[in-house]
Every structure is written in C-alpha cells, then in structure tokens.
Amino acid sequence: MPVSAVIFDMDDVLCAYDTTRRIAFLADYSGRTPSEIEAALWDPSFLDRADAGLLSAEAYLEEFGRRLGRPIPQAIWVAARRAAMTPWPDMLALAQAIATRLPIALLTNNDRLVGETLDLLFPELRPIFGPHCYVSGGLGLAKPDPEVYRTVCGLLGIVPEQAFFTDDRAENIEGARDAGLMAHVFSSRDGLVTALADAGLIL
C-alpha cells in the first residue's frame, strides 16, 4: 500500500534534545546538584505516568516542583525544557517538503504540559505540522503501545498500513510495526530519505 502520511517523532528526530542542558538549568534554579535532579525527575515512575496522561498539566508541574525541591513557575519550566532543544533545520525542511505532497503529523511521548506549551518550546513546528501535533499525554496513550499509532492514523483519516513512522527509539518502531505502520529507526536525514524511497515516496 502506498504511503499516504508520514508521522515524525520530535526529540532527536526534529531537534537535538540534550537532557544535561536541562538538568544544568534546573540545578542553577534550584540549588540542587545535577545528580540529585536527575534522580528525582528522571524517575520512570514519574515520567511514565506523565507521558501516559495520568497527570494534568497543573498536577505535573506541582509534582515536578516537589521533586525539584522548589516550586517552579511554568515560564521557568518552559525555559529549562527549551534550553535542551536545538531544532534541526534540515529535518524541518524535509518535513516541510513532505507536507507539500502528503499529510504529516508529530507524535511525541511527553506530558500534558509539553502539549500545552509546544508552541513556546518549538515554535517552528506548528507552521509545518498544523493541527497534527500529538503529545502522548494529551492522547492518554504512549509509545510503544500499538493503540497510540492507530489513534493518530485515525485522526489523519487513514488506516495504519498507509502510514510511515520514524522515531529514534527501536522499541517505538516495533510498536508502530505491530500496529501495521511502515516504520524506520531514525539515525540521519539521509537514512530517512532512503527508507522513504524504499517505501515508494521519492523526494
């Protein structure tokens, strides 16, 4: 079946995401050591609940501050998250080129607060992806659950077999394939272009 839509992950696909820069920012803000912050905030029991949408944006930010040891205003949280993100112009240009021919979407595992502040965190996305920017917390489903890919395909008005998905994490690619999507583990723009061509989309 020909490719009818392309779905992109965000971090380390459309931008570099450097957690050390975010942790350093939060260390300066809170006065705690980077190792303390990493242990408190990069706890899977917290991140997984947030990514699955089990915490509202407000509850997430409150819990984030409690774990940080200091209440954190949303503006500071946004500044810390954005400090860790460096957009990749070549990948954004590729997404824009595909968008002139096919529907595209963003699917990222992140909390509801990322969804609510995405235009502040990564303002380059909306002009390219339009309304199809999907954050797992807002969907109540997270990769690699096959159902999250089926949900996004439904929102695009296609069946999974018509979609091509790329992500830098192999487990997320496996979930997409289990859902019926064509999928590629992202490592470079050139590799993605080749995989798209192999799937029948010549750019």
C-alpha positions, 0 to 999 in steps of 0.5 A: 500500500502506498504511503499516504502520511508520514508521522515524525517523532520530535526529540532527536528526530526534529531537534537535538534534545540534550537532557544535561542542558536541562538538568544544568538549568534546573540545578542553577534554579534550584540549588540542587546538584545535577545528580540529585535532579536527575534522580528525582525527575528522571524517575520512570515512575514519574515520567511514565505516568506523565507521558501516559496522561495520568497527570494534568498539566497543573498536577505535573508541574506541582509534582515536578516542583516537589521533586525539584525541591522548589516550586517552579513557575511554568515560564521557568519550566518552559525555559529549562525544557527549551534550553535542551532543544536545538531544532534541526533545520534540515529535518524541518525542511524535509518535513516541510517538503513532505507536507507539500505532497502528503499529510504529516503529523508529530507524535511525541511521548511527553506530558500534558504540559509539553502539549500545552506549551509546544508552541513556546518550546518549538515554535517552528513546528506548528507552521509545518505540522498544523493541527497534527501535533500529538503529545502522548499525554494529551492522547492518554496513550504512549509509545510503544503501545500499538493503540497510540499509532492507530489513534493518530492514523485515525485522526489523519483519516487513514488506516495504519498500513498507509502510514510511515513512522520514524522515531529514534527509539527501536522499541517505538518502531516495533510498536508502530510495526505491530500496529501495521505502520511502515516504520524506520529507526531514525539515525540521519536525514539521509537514512530517512530519505532512503527508507522513504524511497524504499517505501515508494515516496521519492523526494 
